């Protein structure tokens, strides 16, 4: 899926389904929704997520200094009315190519800079590799006209990483018949896993982000849950348990619903909530993975 550079995110179908089902489970929990966290299933899933990440990291070879989070493909500008319906679906379906071919030569390393001024150099994809990455794993649209690339250049822009917001190199592709540009994060050797959501609310809640420090042993997770406050009959409390490896951390967020009086109803409004997990070892350079999707989440690192 694709996001606009303006920040509007076109979330993947898996992410949308995950959020919808989990929020529904949370909000309906006090009305008898059969979605209480199953600790055995959640821990089994956490270990599977850790194993999958380790396997993918090993396959990527040398560890990357930067692990991007979220969508890696974006667009600059809005589709014109004449081509918008086709082009939006075509891009989301990965139907983009260059009839003349693009260079397979990788450019020199590029700089990635975080908000605190920290900078690292990273290997970059060739334009051919970046274009192929946009299409990877997509299902073509049978009645769409593919997008034709007319040019490519390295530029830079904001991305999200497991270490917070950063400015990083991007490949920017020009297209025939439109002023819209398509971009792809240009970082090579990044560990990227596809979402593995299977729709099981008993695995716990999906998390949006985490806060902690490299030397710290606590992680605070942010997520959408039910209202806080013991006086709220439809509220919930949450606890967090960390399952760890030497490469990553998965946190299980468990629901503890308040039960309303017989016949009580619940408001269908989610609330921004947090829960804190204690780690067996300092976070260090490890990534935090979402239990539901198996993908890395954004971490805000304290000094």
PyMOL commands that set and color helices and strands:
alter all, ss='L'
color gray80, all
select helices_A, chain A and resi 13-31+39-59+81-92+127-135+201-203
alter helices_A, ss='H'
color red, helices_A
select strands_A, chain A and resi 3-4+73-76+96-97+110-114+119-122+147-161+164-175+181-185+209-212+218-225+236-244+248-257+271-278+287-289+298-301
alter strands_A, ss='S'
color yellow, strands_A
deselect
rebuild
show_as cartoon
